Amino acid sequence: MKSKIIILGISGGIAAVKAPELMRLLTKKGYQVECVLTRSAVNFVKLPGVKVYVDLFESGFNAKKVLVQRQVEHIALADKADLILIAPATANLMAKLAHGIADDYLTTLILATKAPVIICPAMNVNMWNHPAVKENLAKVKQLGYEIINPVAGRLACGYEGLGRLAELKKITAAVVERLKISDSLRGKKILVTAGPTREPIDSVRFITNASSGKMGTAIAEAAKKRGAEVRLLMGQTDFVTGQDLLALVKKTTPDYDIIFHTAAVGDFGVQTRPGKLSSRRPVNLRLETQVKILEQIKKFNPKIRVIGFKAEYGLPGKLTVQFGADATIYNDVSRKDIGFASDDNEVILVMPGRKIKIKKTSKTIVAGKLLDFLVRHYRWKFLGGEF
C-alpha cells in the first residue's frame, strides 16, 4: 500500500524545536513526511539529511522552465499531500491563514491544497488570549481548518498558562484518526438543515423551540472531514420561519445527493398580527399545523437520500422510519444530559428492518459514528470506487 503523504509545516516559534521528534513519530507510523519551514522557523530547527522547503523562489529559479514543464513545485506538493499538519502554528501564521495571505512557501501551499489541514497553535499565554488571535482562530475554523488547542503549563518565556504545543503523541494520534476517515464521502454533495425556526406572533414576539443546532453542525463538520461537499442551512442565519426553510429546501435539494434534516421545525404557526400586541389584555392565539418539510423533500428531488431527525420528549415504545425519509434518527430531549443545548447526545438510528443505538457521547463522535455506519450501509461511492 502506498504511504500517505503528510506535509509538516513548521513556523517560527520556540516549539519548532520539537519538530524532529514529531517527524520521527509520524514516520514511525508509516507516513511519508515532507517538511515545509517558514523563514523564521529555520532559526529554531535543523533537519540534517532531510529535504526541506523554505523559499518559493530559490536561487537559480527559471520561469521559462516552469512555463515549458507546466509544473510548479509548491503546487505539485500541495496536490500530492494527503494531509497538512502545522506544528507549531504561531500567531503570525494563524493571522495569515485567517486572511488568505500567501507570502511564502507554507502559506501558498496551504491555499493551494485540497487536503485536510490540522493546525497546532503554540505561543505565549497572553498572545493566545488576545482578542485578535481569538478572532483569527474563529476564522480559520470557519475555513474548515482543524485545531488542536495548546495545553497549559510552563512556557519557554517563563510564563505559566495556555500556550504549550499539544503533546506530540496526541498530535500523532489525531493525524492517524483523521487519515482513517478522509475520502469516504468524497464526491458526495450533502445538505444539512439545523437549528430552530421562529414563527412570529406579532412584529416583536415569536414561537420557537430550544434547538441549538449543535447536532446538525456536528453532522456537517463530520461530512466535510470525510471529503463531502457540504452546505449547512442554519436557523436564524439562513432561514427564520418554517416557510423560509421549505423554500430553501425546494431550491437547493435538486443539487444534492444526501440531506440530513436535523432542523427543529416548528409544528405550529400562528396568524401574525402587525405591530406589537398590547400586554394589558389577554390574547387568544390559534395554532395552525404546518407542512411537514421532511415529507416534501423527495418531491423536489426523488433520488436524494433523506435522513430525518426526530426529537421526542420520552422515546415511544415503537420507533419507525418517518414518512418521506430513508432513515430516522431519534433522540430523547427530555433528558437534560442529552437535550437540545447539551454537547452530548444518545441516538437510535432506525432503518427498514434495522435499529442501531449509539450510546451517550459527544455530538461530534455521534455524528462521525452515524456517517461511518451510513457510508457502509448504503455503500455510498466516492472517486469512482466504493467504501
PyMOL commands that set and color helices and strands:
alter all, ss='L'
color gray80, all
select helices_A, chain A and resi 14-28+41-43+63-69+73-80+91-98+105-112+125-128+131-142+168-181+214-225+242-255+293-295+297-300+363-378
alter helices_A, ss='H'
color red, helices_A
select strands_A, chain A and resi 5-10+32-37+52-53+83-89+117-121+146-147+151-154+160-164+189-194+199-200+206-207+229-234+258-261+268-269+288-289+305-312+327-332+344-351+354-362+381-382+385-386
alter strands_A, ss='S'
color yellow, strands_A
deselect
rebuild
show_as cartoon
